[in-house]
Amino acid sequence: MADHTIADARMERRPAGPIAGMGGRLARRLEVRMLVLALIIAAALSVMSPYFLTWTNVFNILDQSVVIGLVAIGMTFVILTGGIDLSVGSVAGLTGIVLGLLLKEVPIPLAILGAVGVGGLIGLFSGILVGYFGLAAFVVTLGVMAIGRSLSYILSGQTAISSIPSDLSNIVYTTVLGVPTNVIFLAAMYLLAFLYLTYTKGGRTIYAVGSNREAARAAGLNVLFYSVLPYVISGAFAAVAITFSIAQLLSADPLAGNLMELDAIAAVVIGGASLYGGRGSIIGTLIGVLIMVMIRNGLNLLGVSPFWQGSAIGGIIIFALLVERLVSTRAAR
């Protein structure tokens, strides 16, 4: 009897085969679980609406993912360091007005570079206050959010700038092998962000700063630089994102980017990033963006009132995070 018990215990401790082991590792990967969730949402919406999985709507989803997807890249960098950037929406609005004003004076490429530069400088201002002076990121970026929105009203004269050159729309409505250039640009930015965070010393330092700032400093890493850099990236990407939005509408509105920061934070958190820093991935962020956009797109196809969409999206986000927390806790045991 005892021999059988010992044999059974040994069989329980025997390591799983290579296929089972790989499957277990994949199942524990947060990105894989969120991808499964995205596929479930897509399947459910395709059943509820016959138009959801049409090629036209798939390209609509990808197109709608560009603006929030670009902002979410910068937000990922910030959140990985344990920070937060509440100013991206107002930075987008302000740099959009700057772009509209510059387009009256200089060629399109220079105007875009100028707007992105302004976004980066605003991010640098926030980053220095957070990284060098040690101020709370929440408070700093909340203040910058108020300043940015105020300046956008002042510079625009409280009216939208509609005299945008039509050539700017080429960055959105041209295609390469049938794929819109803005979608290609989004994919390229995510690829570059993934390579940077995964394979470079700077990317690993950003994770280290978010995991344990003092340990990173003790290891000789440049904590100050990599505490400031994410805010610069976030501000620059907010400007890039609003450029694509203006190219579609051919209008720069001082109200543009309102609540954009909430969508970006939600996408990053849905993608598995920890608001405490040190955990998350750019692939997870991309999946989070697609989940957010698919839900909105599906609700529109189903004719759900815009007044109810916020409640529906918020409820789904909370439910998804709750399920993920329960699954992660179980997987860790």
ZIRA-V135488 format. One record per run of one state. SS is the DSSP state (~ for helix, > for strand, _ for the rest). FROM is the first residue (numbers start at 1). TO is the last residue. If there is no record, write none. Layout:
BEGIN
SS/FROM/TO  SS/FROM/TO
END
This chain:
BEGIN
_/1/1  ~/2/13  _/14/17  ~/18/28  _/29/29  ~/30/48  _/49/54  ~/55/80  _/81/87  ~/88/102  _/103/107  ~/108/131  _/132/136  ~/137/156  _/157/160  >/161/161  _/162/165  ~/166/173  _/174/174  >/175/176  _/177/178  >/179/180  ~/181/199  _/200/200  ~/201/211  _/212/212  ~/213/218  _/219/222  ~/223/249  _/250/251  >/252/252  _/253/259  ~/260/270  _/271/281  ~/282/301  _/302/305  ~/306/332  _/333/333
END
